[in-house]
Amino acid sequence: MRLISQNSLFVLLALNALIHCIASTEEATIDLDGIATEAVSDAIPQSPDITATDVDSQESKVEATQQDSGEEKHEELPLQSGPFIDLFGPVLLSLEMLDETHAQLAPQLTNDALKGKKVVGLYFSADWCGPCRQFTPELNSFYSKMNKRRGRKDEFEIVWVSRCRDTNSYGQYFTQMGGWLALPPEEAMGQRGAWLGEKFKVKSIPTLVLLDDLGNVITLDGRNKIPQDKAGIGFPWRNPIASLYMALVPRTLRLMVKSQLIDVKDRLLGQIGRILRPGSAKVA
């Protein structure tokens, strides 16, 4: 394997830093709906029956798989790593229809579920939110359309981050999604969901964040991009410099560069923290 010169690696690092700066600018200009935090009393459309018991039983299956006391069972679980594990954890849920009126939640290993996806959307929404109920069918249609495009079939995935108030409403609302994935309810409505909302500057719902295959932000404003470009001509609305970078640099090399940048950032923040820590300054 050919070694990369220090000059080439420096150029790649500088280019990736520029891309992160552009992404940070996008984060600062997110357009808020402002009205999405109000509960709405409109009736939710009829959907297949998935009860809180169904959700709880599926959660138990996931926990049993992850925490099985038998050593042999534990060894069967593959060790996962990567940017999406850091974001979503080891397990995501999909919805399997048993018949026209019944559905069940099925656990999926995160890396398997997102393998080969070029764009991953984080969809923050809830059943009680009127604008969410209006936007979800539009997102369903757009999701299906993008995944049927010639040469780009099934490259787009969505992970729903629920803002529902209980597991029963979570299950009912999930049946209205377009066949995509979801964080488990205890994760979405717990610390991980709150952390993701803070990380991606979610101020209101619905919010759609688009990430690339390494978990880097493409746009925080997918919620407004879709109505403006229903045909998806510019999807995923990536910065032109970032598009060129992704076209020229293999994924493995981009992952290596990202890891090095994160390491540099962590060391720099550590040094700044030590400088600013009370009592660290010397008195003459």
N, C-alpha and C positions, 0 to 999 in steps of 0.2 A: 504494500500500500504506500502511495506517495506521501511524503511528509509535507505539511503546509508551512510555508515560510512565515517568519514572524511578521513581516510586512503585510502579507495577505491576511493573516489572522487579525492584525490591527485594523485593517480596512473593514473586515467583517464586523468586528466589535463596534467600530465607530458607526457603521451603517445600522446595526441593530439598536444602538443607543438612540440614533436619530428616529428610528421607528417608534421606540418607546416614548420619546418626547412627543411625537405626533399623536400617539394614542392617549397620552396624558392630556393633551389639548382637547381631544374629543371628550374625555371624561368631564372636563370642566364646563362643557357647553351643553350638557344634557338638558333636553326640553321636558319640563314637568307637566303632567296633566292637571295637577292641583285639585281635582275633584274626586280622585279615586279612593280616598280614605273614608268616604262616607258609606255606611251600610245601605244597601238598596233592598226594598221589600218586594220587588218583582218576583214572580214565580219562576223557578228554574225549570227549563224544558225537561220533559219526561226522559229518563235515562234508565239503562239497565240497573238492576238491583245489586248493589254491593254494600253490605252493611259494615258497621264498625267491627262486628265479630269477624267478618272476612278479613278486614285490614289487620286486626290484632293477630289472627291466626297466621297470616303471612309474615308479620313481623317476628312472630315466635319462630317460624321456620328459618328466617334469616339468622336470628340470634342463635338458634340451635346449630346451624351450619358453622357459624363463626366461633362458637364457644363450646363445641362438643367436647365432653370430658375424655372421650376415647382418643388415644394418641394416633391410632391408625386413621380415624376419620379426619383428624386435624391435618395430617400430612397430605391428604388429598386436595386441600385447598391450595391453589397456586399463590405464590408470593407476587403481589402486584406493586408496581412502582410507576411513577411518571406524573406529569403535571395534572392529569385529570383525577388521579387518586388523591393528590393533595387538595384538589378543589371539592370533589364529590364524595370521597371515601371509597371503600372497596365494593359497595353494592348499590345498584340502582334498581328501580322497579319498572316493569312493563305490565300492561293490562292484557289478559287473555280472556276472550269471550267464550263462555261455556255454552251459551245458547243466546237467543235473542233478548232474553231478559235477565241473564245472570253472567257475572264476570268475576274473575279472581286476579289478585296481584301476584306477579311472578318475579322473584329476585334474579338479577343478572349481574355477573361480574363486570365491573365498570370498564376495564380495559377491553374485554370482549365486546361489550355493547357498543363501544365507541371506536372500535378498530376500523380504520379506513375512512373515517369521517374527516372531511376537510374543513367543515364549518360546524361548530356546536353552539346552539343558542341556549341561553338561560332565560327561561320565561317565568317572571315573578307575577303571580296573579292569584285571585281567590274567587270563590263562588259568590260571595256577598257583594262583590264589586261590579256595579253596572257597566262601566267602560270595559272591564275584563270580559264580561259575557258578550259584549258587542264585538270585541276584537278577536276573541278565541276562534270563532268560525272563520274569520278572515285569515288568521294565522294557519288554521287547518288547511284551507285551500291553497295557500301560498306554499306551505310545507310539501304538500303532495305535488304541486306543480314543479317545484325546484328539484325534487327527487326523481322526476320522470324525464328530465332534460337529457338529450342525447350526449353521451360522453361524460356525463356527470351524475349518473344515476346513483341514488342512495348515498350521496356524499354529505348530505345535510341532516343533522340530528338536533333534537331539542330536548333539554332536560328541564322539566317543570319544577320550580321551587315554590311550593304551596304557601299561601298566606291564609289558608282556611283556618277556622277556629277549632275544629275537632276532626277526628279521624273519619267519622261518618260522612261529613260534608266533603272531606278530602276524597274519599272513595267515589262518591256520587259525581263530583266535578271532574274527576280523572276520566270517567267514561265519556266525557265530551271532548277530550283531547284527540289529536289526530294520529294516534297510534305511536306517539313518541314515548320518552322515558320520564321518570320522575325520581326526585330524592325521596327516600322513605319518609313517612309523615313525621316520625319523631326527630329526624334530622332536619327536615325543612322547617318545622315549627319550633326547632330548638336552637342550640348554639351555632350549628353549622349554617343554617338558613340565615340567622342574624349576621353572622360573619360574612357570608357571601353578599348580603344586602349592603353591608358597610363597605366591603372591598370594591364593589362595582357602583357605589354611590347611588343606590336606589332610593329615591325620595318619594315615589308614588307608584301605584300599580294601575294598569299593566305596564311592565317594563320588559323589553327584550334586549338582552346583551348578546352580541355575536363574538365568538372566540375562534381563533385558528386552531390548527391541529396540535399546537403546543400550549394552548391555553392563553395565548396573548390576545388582548382586546383588539377586535377589528372595529367595532362601533358599539356604543352604549345606547344608540338611538334607533334600534331596529323597529321599535314600536311606531315611529313616525316615518321611517324609510319605506316600509311596506305599502302604506296607502299612497305614497308618492310615486312608487315604482311597482305597481301591481304585477306587471309582467316579469319582474325580476331581471331586467336588462343589465343593471349595474350590480346585481347581487354578487358577493356580499358587501358591496360598497367599500371595498378595501382601498386604502391609500395607494396610488400608483407606484410609489417607491417600494412599499411593502410587497406589492404584487410582483415587481421585478426581482426583489430579493428572494421571495419564495420560489420563483421560477428558476432561478439560477443556482440556489444553494440547496443541497439535499437536506431532507428532514433530520437525519442523524447529525449533520454538521450544525444545523440550526439549533438543535437541542444542546449540543456541546457548547456552542457560543452562549446560549441562554444560561446554562449552568455556570459558566465562567463569570458572566455579568452579575448573576445573583450572588456569587461568592464575593466578587469585588464590592458589590453594594453592601453586603453584610459586614465585611471587614471595615468599610468606610464608616458605616453607621456605628459600629462598635467603637471605633476610634473617637468619633464625635461624642458618643455617650460618655466615654472616659474623660474627655476634656471638659464636658459640661457638668459632670457629676460633682455635687457639693463636696468641698474639702479637697478636691483634686489639685486646685491651684496652690502654688507654693508662695508663702509670704516671706519677703526678704527681711 
